[in-house]
Amino acid sequence: MADDDNDQERTEQPTAKRLEKAREDGHVPRSQELNAATVLLVAAGSLHFLGGSIAATLLDIMKSALSVSPAEAVDPALALSAASAELLRALLVCAPVLGLTLIAAFVAPLTLGGWNLSFGALAPNFTRLDPIAGFGRFFSAQGAVELGKALGKFLVVGVLAVVVLRKQSPQLLTLGAQPLPVGIAQSVTLASDALLAVSGGLALIAAIDVPWQLWQYSHKLRMTHEEIRQELKEAEGAPEVRMRIRRAQREFARRRMMHEVPKADVVVVNPTHFAVALRYDDARMRAPLVVAKGADLIAARIREIATANAVPIFEAPPLARALFHNVEIGGEIPGTLYVAVAQVLTYIYQLKAARTAGARPPEPPAIDPGIDATRH
């Protein structure tokens, strides 16, 4: 988490990696006010809708529990069994309200920050036992905010309690004169209404606290320019490491390219500056492929490998430049070079046939690529 004394330097929003690291450490936005308001609202709502039936059933349970038979009065085992049965019945009656409240207690924290299981948050942190640091947190800006929220909750709940009690005072004063079933039902209604009013006030406080918690969470995780650069450097690697990797990749690609030269049908040269190796299989390829190309020293190496493996070398400077600048390694030649390359391959095939038959070799054709040889 960011240090408060460096906030003036932390002007950048947290990156995805920073947010993920915070979650792994157990730091997620939470609002205790949202949790309390949700639980109280669910409890008050369930009591409002189910309180009447629950009160009537509990009244029957109370009457049944107080009706002790002579056998139960003298036998502790029977008395305990009867009491256990009535207690279980009471728990089953209250189970809907208790179950909904328990679910709300689990679900409410997930609405802000989501589910997060972090073993890092469970690790002991003995710095929290430091009394000096504790006093520092108490008198910090965060402590002042928490004190303000506590006072706000006290004022809101207190004002709502006074308003609700004044409004309900006539019903409260007449409860003692009501028959027992009516009085219990009316008491449950008054209690649920009071809880709804108080939970509504807490919901108002939660509506203010949730944006504050989100802003504070993002504020604490803000980063400096240097931290962002360092994170990017760690993600991509140091410049010298990246250079070595790229150099190794180029060397690997060059070696793989050189292995393809002996399989070529012809090497078109400039004659010294460029060399492009072509291969064509009419049964498997739509058009000839450039299997290797290079300039200067690499071109010389391609010519050496071609000579060592009896691959024909054809001198056509404009075509060599056009192929070098317009076709990538492993790519098909463009349609604008079909005619020129076809002339070269036809000549090579005729040359091989003449040598096999011991005939006079054909005259090499004049090649015009027909496109700008320097276009990239």
C-alpha positions in Angstrom: 0.0 0.0 0.0 1.1 3.5 -0.7 2.5 5.6 2.2 0.5 8.7 3.0 3.5 10.9 3.2 4.4 10.3 -0.4 0.9 11.0 -1.7 2.0 14.2 -3.3 4.3 12.2 -5.6 1.8 9.4 -6.4 -0.3 10.9 -9.2 -0.8 7.8 -11.4 -3.7 5.4 -11.2 -2.8 1.9 -10.0 -2.0 -0.6 -12.8 -3.7 -4.0 -13.2 -0.7 -5.7 -11.7 -0.8 -3.4 -8.6 -4.5 -4.1 -8.1 -3.9 -7.8 -8.4 -1.0 -7.7 -5.9 -3.2 -5.8 -3.5 -5.9 -8.5 -3.7 -3.3 -11.2 -3.1 -2.3 -9.3 0.0 -5.9 -9.1 1.2 -6.4 -5.4 0.4 -9.8 -4.9 -1.2 -12.3 -2.1 -0.8 -14.8 -2.8 2.0 -17.5 -0.8 3.7 -18.6 -1.8 7.2 -21.5 0.7 6.9 -22.7 -1.2 3.8 -22.5 -4.5 5.7 -24.3 -3.3 8.7 -27.1 -1.6 6.7 -27.6 -4.6 4.5 -27.9 -7.0 7.5 -30.2 -4.7 9.4 -32.4 -4.1 6.4 -32.8 -7.8 5.7 -33.5 -8.5 9.3 -36.1 -5.7 9.6 -37.7 -6.7 6.3 -38.0 -10.3 7.2 -39.4 -9.5 10.6 -41.9 -7.1 9.0 -43.3 -9.7 6.7 -42.9 -12.8 8.9 -43.1 -11.3 12.4 -46.8 -11.7 12.8 -46.8 -15.5 12.1 -43.6 -15.9 14.1 -45.1 -14.1 17.1 -48.3 -16.2 17.1 -46.3 -19.4 16.9 -44.0 -18.4 19.7 -47.0 -17.5 21.8 -48.4 -21.0 21.3 -44.9 -22.5 22.2 -44.9 -20.4 25.3 -48.3 -21.6 26.3 -47.3 -25.2 25.6 -44.1 -24.9 27.6 -45.9 -23.5 30.6 -48.5 -26.3 30.5 -46.5 -28.8 32.5 -48.1 -32.2 33.1 -47.8 -33.9 36.5 -45.4 -36.5 35.0 -43.1 -33.8 33.6 -43.2 -32.0 36.9 -41.7 -34.9 38.9 -39.5 -36.4 36.1 -36.5 -34.3 35.2 -35.8 -36.4 32.1 -39.4 -35.8 30.7 -39.1 -32.1 31.6 -35.8 -31.8 29.8 -37.2 -33.6 26.7 -40.2 -31.4 26.6 -38.2 -28.2 26.9 -35.8 -29.4 24.2 -38.7 -30.1 21.8 -40.2 -26.7 22.4 -36.8 -25.0 22.0 -36.2 -26.8 18.7 -39.7 -25.8 17.6 -38.9 -22.1 18.4 -35.6 -22.3 16.5 -37.4 -23.7 13.4 -40.0 -20.9 13.6 -37.2 -18.2 13.8 -35.1 -20.0 11.2 -36.3 -18.0 8.1 -35.4 -14.7 9.8 -32.1 -16.0 11.1 -31.2 -17.7 7.8 -31.9 -14.5 5.7 -29.9 -12.4 8.1 -27.0 -14.9 7.9 -27.1 -14.9 4.1 -27.1 -11.1 4.1 -24.0 -11.1 6.4 -22.1 -13.3 3.9 -23.3 -11.6 0.7 -23.1 -7.9 1.8 -19.2 -7.8 1.8 -19.1 -9.4 -1.7 -21.0 -6.5 -3.2 -17.9 -4.3 -2.7 -14.6 -5.9 -3.6 -16.0 -9.3 -4.4 -14.9 -12.6 -2.9 -11.2 -12.6 -1.9 -9.4 -15.4 0.0 -5.9 -14.2 0.9 -3.5 -16.1 3.1 -1.3 -13.1 3.2 -4.0 -11.2 5.2 -4.0 -14.1 7.7 -0.3 -13.7 8.4 0.5 -12.1 11.8 1.5 -8.4 11.5 3.2 -7.4 14.7 3.5 -3.8 13.6 -0.1 -3.4 14.5 0.8 -3.9 18.1 3.0 -0.9 18.1 1.3 1.6 20.4 3.0 4.6 18.8 1.8 3.6 15.4 -1.6 3.0 16.9 -1.8 6.6 18.3 -0.6 7.8 15.0 -3.4 6.1 13.2 -5.9 7.4 15.8 -4.9 11.1 15.1 -4.4 10.7 11.4 -6.8 11.9 8.6 -8.2 8.4 8.4 -8.9 8.4 12.2 -10.7 11.7 11.8 -12.9 10.3 9.0 -13.8 7.3 11.1 -14.6 9.5 14.1 -16.8 11.6 11.8 -18.6 8.5 10.5 -19.2 7.3 14.1 -20.6 10.7 15.1 -22.7 10.7 12.0 -24.1 7.3 12.7 -24.9 8.3 16.3 -26.7 11.4 15.2 -28.7 9.7 12.4 -29.7 6.7 14.6 -30.5 9.0 17.5 -32.7 11.4 15.5 -34.5 8.5 13.8 -35.0 6.8 17.2 -36.5 9.9 18.7 -38.8 10.4 15.7 -39.9 6.8 15.6 -40.6 6.7 19.4 -42.6 9.9 19.2 -44.6 8.5 16.4 -45.2 5.1 18.1 -45.7 6.5 21.6 -49.6 6.2 21.5 -49.3 2.5 20.4 -46.6 1.8 23.0 -48.7 3.3 25.8 -51.7 1.1 24.9 -49.8 -2.2 24.6 -50.4 -3.1 28.3 -54.1 -2.9 27.8 -54.2 -5.1 24.8 -54.9 -8.8 24.9 -51.8 -10.9 24.9 -51.9 -12.2 21.3 -52.8 -8.7 20.0 -50.1 -7.0 22.1 -47.4 -9.4 21.0 -48.3 -9.0 17.3 -48.4 -5.2 17.7 -45.1 -5.2 19.5 -43.5 -7.1 16.6 -44.9 -4.6 14.1 -43.6 -1.7 16.1 -40.2 -3.3 16.5 -39.9 -4.1 12.7 -41.0 -0.5 11.8 -38.3 0.9 14.1 -35.7 -1.4 12.7 -36.7 -0.4 9.1 -36.3 3.3 10.0 -32.9 2.8 11.6 -31.6 0.6 8.8 -32.8 3.2 6.3 -30.6 5.8 8.1 -27.7 3.4 8.0 -28.3 2.8 4.3 -28.0 6.5 3.7 -24.7 6.5 5.6 -23.6 3.5 3.5 -24.5 5.3 0.3 -21.9 8.0 1.3 -19.4 5.6 2.7 -19.1 3.3 -0.4 -17.9 6.0 -2.8 -15.5 7.2 -0.1 -14.1 3.7 0.4 -13.6 3.2 -3.3 -11.8 6.5 -3.7 -9.7 5.9 -0.6 -8.7 2.4 -1.9 -7.7 3.8 -5.3 -5.9 6.7 -3.5 -3.8 4.5 -1.4 -2.7 2.4 -4.3 -1.7 5.3 -6.5 1.7 5.0 -8.0 4.6 7.3 -9.0 6.0 7.6 -12.5 9.1 5.7 -11.4 7.0 2.8 -10.0 5.2 2.5 -13.3 8.4 2.5 -15.2 9.9 -0.1 -12.9 6.9 -2.3 -13.2 7.0 -2.0 -17.0 10.7 -2.8 -16.9 10.1 -5.9 -14.8 7.3 -7.0 -17.1 9.4 -6.6 -20.3 12.8 -7.3 -18.9 15.9 -5.1 -18.7 16.9 -3.5 -22.0 20.2 -5.4 -22.2 18.2 -8.7 -21.6 15.7 -7.8 -24.3 18.6 -7.0 -26.7 20.2 -10.4 -26.1 16.9 -12.1 -26.6 16.3 -10.3 -29.9 19.8 -11.1 -31.0 19.4 -14.8 -30.2 16.0 -14.8 -32.0 17.6 -13.2 -35.1 20.4 -15.7 -35.0 18.0 -18.6 -34.6 15.9 -17.3 -37.5 19.1 -16.9 -39.6 20.2 -20.4 -39.0 16.8 -21.8 -39.8 16.7 -19.7 -43.0 20.1 -21.1 -44.0 18.9 -24.7 -43.6 16.3 -23.9 -46.2 18.8 -22.8 -48.9 19.8 -26.3 -50.0 16.1 -27.1 -50.6 15.7 -24.1 -52.9 15.3 -24.3 -56.7 17.2 -21.2 -57.5 19.0 -18.3 -55.8 18.5 -14.9 -57.5 21.4 -12.5 -56.9 22.3 -8.9 -57.5 25.1 -10.2 -58.0 26.8 -9.2 -54.7 24.5 -7.1 -52.6 21.4 -9.2 -52.5 20.5 -12.9 -52.7 17.0 -14.4 -52.6 16.4 -18.2 -52.5 13.2 -19.4 -54.2 11.4 -22.8 -53.9 8.4 -24.0 -55.9 6.4 -27.2 -55.7 3.5 -27.1 -58.1 1.7 -29.9 -56.3 1.7 -28.2 -52.9 2.2 -24.5 -53.5 0.1 -21.8 -55.2 3.1 -19.7 -56.0 6.9 -19.8 -55.4 8.0 -19.0 -51.9 11.0 -17.0 -50.7 12.8 -19.4 -48.3 15.8 -17.2 -47.6 17.0 -13.7 -48.4 19.8 -11.4 -47.3 22.1 -8.5 -48.1 25.9 -8.2 -48.2 27.4 -10.8 -45.8 24.2 -12.8 -45.4 23.9 -12.7 -49.2 27.4 -14.0 -49.6 26.7 -16.8 -47.1 23.5 -17.8 -49.1 25.6 -18.0 -52.3 28.2 -20.1 -50.5 25.6 -22.6 -49.3 23.9 -22.7 -52.7 27.2 -23.4 -54.4 28.1 -26.1 -52.0 24.7 -27.8 -52.5 24.6 -27.4 -56.3 21.6 -24.9 -56.1 21.6 -22.8 -59.4 22.5 -19.1 -59.0 20.8 -16.8 -61.4 22.0 -13.2 -61.8 19.1 -10.7 -62.2 19.8 -7.5 -60.2 16.3 -5.9 -60.7 14.5 -9.0 -59.8 16.7 -9.7 -56.8 16.1 -6.2 -55.5 12.4 -6.5 -56.1 12.1 -9.8 -54.3 14.3 -8.6 -51.4 12.3 -5.4 -50.8 8.8 -6.8 -51.4 8.6 -10.3 -50.1 9.1 -11.6 -46.5 10.8 -14.9 -45.8 8.3 -17.7 -46.1 6.0 -15.5 -48.2 4.6 -16.1 -51.6 5.8 -13.8 -54.4 3.3 -11.2 -55.5 1.3 -11.5 -58.7 3.3 -8.7 -60.3 6.4 -10.9 -60.2 4.8 -14.1 -61.4 6.1 -13.6 -65.0 9.6 -12.7 -64.1 10.0 -15.6 -61.6 8.3 -18.0 -64.0 11.0 -17.1 -66.7 13.7 -17.8 -64.2 12.3 -21.1 -63.1 11.7 -22.2 -66.7 15.3 -21.4 -67.5 16.5 -23.3 -64.5 14.4 -26.4 -65.4 15.6 -26.2 -69.1 19.2 -25.8 -67.9 18.9 -28.9 -65.7 17.3 -30.9 -68.5 20.1 -29.8 -71.0 22.8 -30.8 -68.6 21.2 -34.2 -68.0 20.9 -34.8 -71.7 24.3 -33.4 -72.5 22.7 -30.8 -74.8 23.7 -27.2 -75.3 22.4 -25.0 -72.4 19.8 -22.4 -73.2 20.4 -18.7 -73.3 19.5 -16.9 -70.0 16.4 -14.7 -70.4 16.4 -10.9 -69.9 14.3 -10.4 -66.7 12.2 -7.3 -66.1 10.4 -7.5 -62.8 8.0 -4.8 -63.8 7.7 -3.1 -60.3 9.7 -0.6 -58.3 12.6 -2.7 -56.9 13.1 -0.4 -53.9 9.6 -0.3 -52.6 9.2 -1.8 -49.1 
